[in-house]
Amino acid sequence: MRNVSGQAGVTLELDVRADIERVAYSQNADGVQGAGALLVDGIALGGARDGNGDLGSLEFQIDIEANGDAVIGLTNRGSDEPFNMGVDIDAIGLSDSMTGDIQTTLISNLQLDALVGDTTITATNSNPFEGGGDTGSIVLETAFAVDNLEADVDILAMRIEDVRVAAGGNLATLRDGGAITESMLATNTITIGAGNRLSDTAGAEPQALRVSVGDSDLDVWMGDIQIGGGSVGSVAIQGLSMAGTEMAVYGRD
């Protein structure tokens, strides 16, 4: 693909509506009865505010840089406004198989309405993680906000409503139900690649999937927290930052 660098690039226009009946995870390779499974049922991905339920009007611009990096830019087609994303999940729970009914419900009736600004995904030749070598990495740069999140946390007899998230300094707008504008979107850069485990700086063990989270100053408003069917009040969080967060993921023997 290096040979196409310097050309006009590729543009992909996309409207998305996806429905997934179930996503199931089991530690057992065949997921048979008695293996134990985490189930996510009734997933719908689409637009938070579009009347047709589609995930906005997306445009992907794909370019190959002179150094070989592949850059994918994601924008709202035909508009400078952030695009709207909605995620609904009927239930998340535990079962004794990947095909059985949920036996213990952890979370249900989850609804998320989010705003996403211009986003760039770069598959780069460089790898910042110790032990990553020349395997490259993926860098995600995005701007986002949560306009509304609500869910039942069944395992705790809890329900949360009117959860809103934006960049720091916007708590009053979140609390008062004001519109989230583009200038209120929080930004972050997430880097993903291969590298040493956090517990293995010498690189004696096999590589892990590494994730590094950049700085993101957030305000969070949780408008109504209910426990046992009654409201216990609201929670406000100001200046939430996860800068310097590092994660390593790998399978156990």
HUBEL-V596823 format. One record per residue. N is the residue number from 1. PSI is psi as a letter, one per 40 degrees, with the letter a starting at -180 (none if undefined). Layout:
((N & PSI) (N & PSI))
//
This chain:
((1 & e) (2 & d) (3 & e) (4 & e) (5 & i) (6 & e) (7 & a) (8 & e) (9 & a) (10 & h) (11 & h) (12 & h) (13 & h) (14 & h) (15 & h) (16 & h) (17 & h) (18 & h) (19 & h) (20 & h) (21 & d) (22 & i) (23 & h) (24 & h) (25 & h) (26 & i) (27 & d) (28 & h) (29 & d) (30 & e) (31 & f) (32 & i) (33 & h) (34 & e) (35 & d) (36 & h) (37 & i) (38 & h) (39 & h) (40 & h) (41 & i) (42 & g) (43 & h) (44 & h) (45 & h) (46 & a) (47 & i) (48 & d) (49 & e) (50 & h) (51 & d) (52 & e) (53 & e) (54 & i) (55 & g) (56 & a) (57 & g) (58 & i) (59 & h) (60 & h) (61 & h) (62 & h) (63 & i) (64 & h) (65 & i) (66 & d) (67 & e) (68 & e) (69 & h) (70 & h) (71 & h) (72 & h) (73 & h) (74 & h) (75 & i) (76 & h) (77 & h) (78 & e) (79 & i) (80 & e) (81 & i) (82 & i) (83 & i) (84 & h) (85 & h) (86 & h) (87 & h) (88 & h) (89 & h) (90 & d) (91 & i) (92 & h) (93 & a) (94 & i) (95 & i) (96 & e) (97 & i) (98 & e) (99 & e) (100 & i) (101 & i) (102 & h) (103 & d) (104 & h) (105 & h) (106 & d) (107 & i) (108 & i) (109 & f) (110 & h) (111 & h) (112 & h) (113 & h) (114 & i) (115 & h) (116 & h) (117 & a) (118 & h) (119 & h) (120 & h) (121 & h) (122 & h) (123 & h) (124 & i) (125 & e) (126 & i) (127 & h) (128 & e) (129 & h) (130 & h) (131 & e) (132 & d) (133 & b) (134 & f) (135 & e) (136 & a) (137 & i) (138 & h) (139 & h) (140 & h) (141 & h) (142 & i) (143 & h) (144 & i) (145 & i) (146 & h) (147 & d) (148 & h) (149 & h) (150 & i) (151 & i) (152 & h) (153 & g) (154 & d) (155 & e) (156 & e) (157 & f) (158 & i) (159 & h) (160 & h) (161 & i) (162 & f) (163 & h) (164 & i) (165 & h) (166 & i) (167 & i) (168 & i) (169 & e) (170 & f) (171 & d) (172 & d) (173 & d) (174 & d) (175 & d) (176 & e) (177 & e) (178 & i) (179 & h) (180 & h) (181 & i) (182 & d) (183 & e) (184 & e) (185 & h) (186 & i) (187 & i) (188 & i) (189 & h) (190 & h) (191 & h) (192 & h) (193 & a) (194 & i) (195 & a) (196 & i) (197 & i) (198 & d) (199 & e) (200 & g) (201 & d) (202 & e) (203 & f) (204 & d) (205 & i) (206 & i) (207 & i) (208 & i) (209 & h) (210 & i) (211 & h) (212 & h) (213 & h) (214 & a) (215 & h) (216 & h) (217 & h) (218 & i) (219 & h) (220 & h) (221 & h) (222 & g) (223 & d) (224 & h) (225 & h) (226 & h) (227 & h) (228 & f) (229 & e) (230 & i) (231 & h) (232 & e) (233 & a) (234 & i) (235 & h) (236 & h) (237 & h) (238 & h) (239 & f) (240 & h) (241 & h) (242 & f) (243 & h) (244 & e) (245 & h) (246 & i) (247 & i) (248 & h) (249 & h) (250 & i) (251 & i) (252 & i) (253 & none))
//
